[in-house]
Amino acid sequence: GIDTNYFSFDERKLEIDLLESKKINVVLISRLIKSKGIIDFCELAKQIRKKYDNVIFNIVGNIPKNSPDKISINIFKKYNKHVKFLGLKKDVKKTLSESHLMVFPSRYAEGVPRVLLEAASMGLPLIAYENAGSNEVIHHNKNGYLIEKGNIKSLVKHTLLILKDKNIYKNFSIYSRKISKNEFDISIVAKHYKNLYNSLLIDK
């Protein structure tokens, strides 16, 4: 669970006309490994920024030293015109507060990705590949979109649907916050655990 009071919702974002703004931030927070969809995110950025250079794509995270799945440092060079690689950030809340949309194209066998929970709590619409874990936080067509794995064309299409339509953005944002408070707030999760432990006790 997460502290939804700490990861708070800034309703001022609901009034933004995204593609008319000077700068819109799309974020991915992840370890920089291939199976987390880093390259797919970069391709998404490259295609969208051909027409909308006010949309900024940010990747937050580090390259794990010993992972055979780690991305090559050459990715930074290949996509440096389209993506900002920000490295590891300690203040995730600040990063999310400056973002308008999270795209999480992970193919990795996730639990429930914490970054999606935190982003939802702060009212960000979410896009991810259809994947175990991600589909627990994203309710398709309610607070974001679940995309077929590896379908860059669909990833671009659905990202633009959110960025172009103020009503979609607003509705998804509100629903993200609703899900986080109703399903993933730490007090609710703690209660579930307490009930589970109590049910396992022999001498109640």
Residue pairs with C-beta under 8 A, 6 or more apart in sequence:
1 117
1 184
1 185
1 186
1 187
1 188
1 189
1 190
2 114
2 117
2 118
2 121
2 180
2 184
2 185
2 186
3 185
3 186
4 121
4 177
4 180
4 181
4 184
4 185
4 186
6 93
7 93
7 96
7 118
7 121
7 122
7 180
8 121
8 122
9 121
9 122
9 123
9 177
10 97
10 122
10 123
11 123
13 100
13 123
13 173
14 123
14 169
14 170
14 173
14 174
16 24
16 100
16 166
16 169
17 166
18 24
18 100
18 162
18 163
18 164
18 166
18 169
19 52
19 54
19 55
19 163
19 164
21 54
22 54
23 54
23 56
24 54
24 55
24 56
24 100
24 101
24 163
25 56
25 58
25 98
25 99
25 100
25 101
26 45
26 55
26 56
26 57
26 58
26 99
26 100
26 101
26 102
26 103
26 159
27 57
27 58
27 59
27 60
27 95
27 96
27 99
27 101
27 102
27 103
27 119
28 37
28 38
28 41
28 57
28 58
28 59
28 60
28 61
28 102
28 103
28 104
28 105
29 59
29 60
29 61
29 89
29 92
29 95
29 102
29 115
30 36
30 37
30 38
30 59
30 60
30 61
30 104
30 106
30 115
31 61
31 62
31 63
31 64
31 67
32 38
32 59
32 61
32 62
32 63
32 64
32 70
32 71
33 63
33 64
33 67
33 69
33 70
33 71
33 108
34 69
34 70
34 71
35 69
35 106
35 107
35 108
36 105
36 106
36 107
36 108
37 104
37 105
37 106
37 107
37 129
38 59
38 71
38 75
39 71
39 75
40 105
40 150
40 152
40 155
41 57
41 59
41 83
41 103
41 105
42 57
42 59
42 75
42 78
42 79
42 82
42 83
43 152
44 57
44 103
44 105
44 152
44 155
44 156
44 159
45 55
45 57
45 79
45 82
45 83
46 79
46 82
47 152
47 156
48 55
48 57
48 156
48 159
48 160
49 55
49 57
49 81
49 82
52 163
55 163
56 84
57 82
57 83
57 84
58 83
58 84
58 86
58 95
58 99
59 83
59 84
59 85
59 86
60 86
60 87
60 88
60 89
60 92
60 95
61 87
61 88
62 87
62 88
63 70
63 71
63 73
64 70
76 85
86 95
89 95
92 115
92 118
93 118
93 122
96 102
96 118
96 119
96 122
96 124
97 122
99 119
99 124
100 124
100 169
101 124
101 125
101 126
101 127
101 159
101 162
101 163
102 115
102 116
102 119
102 124
102 125
102 126
102 127
103 126
103 127
103 128
103 155
103 159
104 113
104 115
104 116
104 126
104 127
104 128
104 129
104 134
105 127
105 128
105 129
105 147
105 149
105 155
106 113
106 128
106 129
106 131
106 134
107 129
107 131
107 149
107 150
108 131
109 131
109 132
109 133
110 131
110 132
110 133
110 134
111 133
112 133
112 136
112 137
112 184
113 128
113 133
113 134
113 137
116 126
116 128
116 134
116 137
116 138
117 137
117 180
117 184
119 126
119 176
120 126
120 137
120 143
120 176
120 177
120 179
120 180
120 184
121 176
121 177
121 180
121 181
121 184
122 177
123 173
123 174
123 176
123 177
124 173
124 176
125 143
125 144
125 162
125 168
125 169
125 172
125 173
125 176
126 137
126 138
126 143
126 144
126 145
126 172
126 176
127 138
127 144
127 145
127 147
127 155
127 158
127 159
127 162
128 134
128 135
128 138
128 144
128 145
128 146
128 147
129 146
129 147
129 148
129 149
129 150
130 146
130 147
130 148
130 149
131 149
134 146
135 146
137 179
137 184
138 144
138 145
138 146
139 175
139 179
140 146
142 171
142 172
142 175
143 172
143 173
143 175
143 176
143 178
143 179
144 162
144 172
144 176
145 158
145 161
145 162
147 154
147 155
147 158
148 154
161 168
162 168
162 169
162 172
163 169
182 188
198 204
